Amino acid sequence: MVGNTLHDIRRHVESLATDGGTYRIVCGRTGTSPVPIAGQRFESRDTAQTALRFAEQYRAALRRYDPHLPYHDLIVCETPRGSDAARDATPSFQRPTLQRSARSVGGDSVTDHQPLIDFCHDVTGALFETLATEGFAAVERAVMDVYLDAAESISDRDEFCLILLESMVEELTDRLSADEQARVLASAAARLPPTVDDGETIETVLEYLVSVSIVSDYRLTSMDDAVSPRAWLVRLSEYALQGDERYLPTLPLAIELRRIYPESVSIEWARSVDADDWELCLSVRSPTESDGTGLLRAAVRDS
């Protein structure tokens, strides 16, 4: 990407924001505040106007990757000090009810599920940036071709974002070596904006994936033994990405795990438990012992 990256632009916006500000940026038509100014408050109108320009730059850059990204007529508005809106801050870390995409709930389409859409945008944007800056232009073009083909036929925004994640997995797996995959994933993870509860444990990573509706719930069980001294069995309920009899795409989980285990996490295998439920085996070893298995897709074994 030419100029500032999505991550840099978001950082600029965050640096201008303040908890006690009375100015905010909203869409003049809908009253909503899209990424990257959602939940942000600003001390003065001039500062908010600067943030607005950064937000427009951010969304213009993001539209390169997602032609379906909604347009917003952004304006600055003042909220009286002491009002409910002025006290409103970034939402606390919590578990919303999962809203499933059309392909996984008998055709019931759910659109405009913003946490899921924003998560997909952040991940794919970071990956596109990494591919462009680290010399993988051919892979970037291949993913974009798949993505634009999908844009012609898919109208549901949730499914459209998930299709992009899945196409990323396919192209990165098919076109990059294992070492290149690990390097791209680590670099993309470093570009992601901080989460509400930036993960220090596997549990906080899984909680974050629940909060953005990649899964509806999880169960984590230690599998420590002499062979794998740090291993866990994790069950993901209503996992948003689709697997088959061979592979399960694991990119959302892997890129978040990279934040807390930059070099040594592996997803050894996956197995189907129910229609949209999966069990995965995670292991953490020293960087010299780990081969980064399953960080884009995990091999599916028989139940």
Protein Blocks (a to p, Z undefined) as FASTA:
>chain_A
ZZjdfklmmmmmmmmpcfkbcbdcddfklopacdfkgoiacfbfklmmmmmmmmmmmmmm
mmmmmmmlccdddddddddehiaklmpccdddddddddddfklngoiacehilklmmmmm
mmmmmmmmmmmmnopammmmmmmmmmmmmmmmpmblklmmmmmmmmmmmmmmmmpcfklm
mmmmmmmmmmpccdfblcfbfklmmmmmmmnomafbdcdddfbdfklmcacddddehifb
dcdfkbccfklmmmmmmmmmmmlcccfbacdfblmlccdddddddfklpgoiaklbccdd
dZZ
